[in-house]
Amino acid sequence: MINKQPDRVQRLFFDDNGKIPNNPTLPALLYSVKEHHLHELEQTFRSNGWESTWYGSIFTYHHFHSNSHEALAVIRGSASLHLGGPQGEVISVTSGDILLLPAGVGHKLLDSDDIFQVMGAYPHTREIDLYTGDENNHEVVCRNIHHVELPRLDPFYGEAGPLQNYWK
């Protein structure tokens, strides 16, 4: 179990724009971990209840999940991401960054270097939905977001992580 907290946690709040709902109460969190090894990172996430891991990149279109939160750990390279939908914010991420996206928060890959790779994970193993904001179901996805349970543990820091400090 990792005990040390990150030096800096960036909290990002986004408004509902009528298509991308974002999350009305929980901020997206961005923090960096100094060192990690791929096999240890996945094992750490799994031991903290963040499963259904996958490896790859991030879709190049705005999308969100209404039935789950998502953790994205940058394991190689760097990228620019657009969070919160078209009216949101552009952020830069690099190897060692961890992004916690509450259910409903839009995200999109804008640009990356050739080696960019993330490991994604979810705090449960059910099937994860995917919406682009083009569907005519805003009320349904907002209701889904409202019912998503808070994870018990931060994916990297466990019971003493930023998630416990900022997601209440």
N, C-alpha and C positions, 0 to 999 in steps of 0.2 A: 504494500500500500504506500502510495506517495503521500508525504506529510506536508511538504513545503507548498505554500500558496504562490501563485504567480505574482511577479512584481507589479503588474498593471493589468487591470481588467477594464476593457472598453465596453460600455453599455450602449446599445443602439435601439432606440424606439422608433417605430414607424406607424403612421396613420393608415387607416382603412381608406383605400381610394375608390371603393365601389366595385373593384374587380379583384385586386389582391387584398385580402382582408388584414394581413399581418396579424399581430396579436395585441388585443386591447390592454393586457395587463403585464405581460412578460417581455423583457428586453432580449434582443439577441446579445450574446456575450462573445467577446473576442479576447483571448489571452494566449500567451506564448509559454511554451515549456522549453527549457534550455536544451536538454538532450533526451532523445528517445531512440529506441531501436524498433524497427517495424514489428518484430514478433512480440516484443514486450508491450508495445502500445496496444496491439490487438488484445493481448491477454489482460492488460490493465482495464481496458474498456469492458471486456466480457465479465471480468470479476466484479465490476461495478454495475452490472446489469444492463449494459448497452451492447446489444447483440445485433444479429442480422447484419454483420459487417460486410462491406463491399469495398472494392478498390477501383479507382478510375479517375474520371474528371467530373466536372459539374456541367449540367446541360447549358447550352448557349441561348436559352430562352427563359423568360421569367416563369417560374413555377413555384409551387408550395405544396405542403402536405397538410391536410386538415385533420388527420387522425393520429398524428404522431409528432413529437419533437425530433430533431435530428442533430447529430454531432458530426462535424467535418474536421478531420485532423489533416493538416497539410504535411505530407510525409516527404515530398520532394518538390523542389522548384518554387516558383512564385507566380502570382496571378492577380488580376484586378477583378473584383466581383461587384455586381450591382445588387444591393440588398433593399428590400422593401418595395419592390416594384418600380415602375418607370419614374415615379416622383421620389424614390428613395435616395440612397447614398452609395457612392462608389468607395470601396475600401480595397486596400492592398493586403495580401496575405503572402506569407513565405513559410518555408519549412520550419516546423515546430509550432506553428499557430494552430489553435483549436478554436473553432467557431461553433457555438451552441445556438441553434435556431429553434425558437419555440414554434409550435404548430401555427401555421398560417403565414409565417414570414416568407415573403418572396425572395428568391435568390436566382442569380444568373451569372454565368462566366462571361466576362467581357473579353479578356485577353490573358494569355499565359505564356510562359516560356515552354520550350520543347520537352522539358522533363517534369512538368507539373503533374502531381498525382496527389489525390486525397484518399483517406480511408473514411468512409461514412459508416454511421451506426445509429441504431434506434434503441430506445429504452424498453423495448419489448419485442416479441417475435411475430406479431400478427402482420398481415399483409398491409403495406403502406400505400395510401392513395397518392395520386399526383394530379394537380390541377394547374392550369395556366392562367386562370382568370378570365378566359374567353367563354367559359361555360356559363349558362344562365341558372346558377344555383347558389348565389351568394348567401342567401338565408340558411340553406342547408350546411354549407361549409362553415359558416360562423357558429352554428349550433354545434357542429362536430368539434371545432376548436375549443369551445367552452367546456366540453366534456372530457378533454384529454387530461389524464392524470399527470401530476408532477412526478418526475423521476425521483426515486429515493436518494440516489447518489450522483454526484458529479462524475462524468465518464473517466476523467483522469485522476482527480484528487479524492474521489470517494466521498465520505461523509463530511469532510471539512473543506469542500471546494467552493468555488465562486457560485456554483448553481445554488447552494444552500443559502448564500448571502443575498442573492439577487432575484431568485425565483421563489416567491412566497405567495 
